[in-house]
Amino acid sequence: MIRVEAPLETVPLFVRAGAILPTGPEMSYVGEKPTDPVRFEIYPDAQGQASTTLYEDDGITEDYRQGKFRRTTVSFRRNQIELGAPEGSFDPGRRDFVFSIHTSASRGAPEVRIPDDGRPHRIAAAAPHAGSGMRQNR
């Protein structure tokens, strides 16, 4: 059992090492707000790696049954973020992806923002504890 002290207005969040959490704006229903940007909170494991697959569809219809969905792989390894080319025919529209890397040594995760242009990207990240940014390689 894990015991953590937290004030009543705070809910502790425990994240598995090696996870990447995609997040968007808080909404009461699908489509209430634009999903721009989509944020990826990266929590590398002891080997400095993390991965996830972002699944998207329109959230309303059953068009996903006919293949109208989108899957995008995201991985982090050796201080590089890799964004795979999306699979599927769903088009979420124009938006950006924002990446933040969280480590035990980092103070305020560095961020990088790239457009979601449907192409794969490889982004070289500076060491999170160094406090500097990242650079993008295509």
Secondary structure, DSSP 8 states (H G I E B T S, - for coil): -------TT-------TTEEEEE----SSTTSS---SEEEEEE--TTS-EEEEEEE--SSSSGGGGT--EEEEEEEETTEEEE---BSS----S-EEEEEE--TT-SS--EEEEE--SS-EEEEE--GGGT--EEEE-
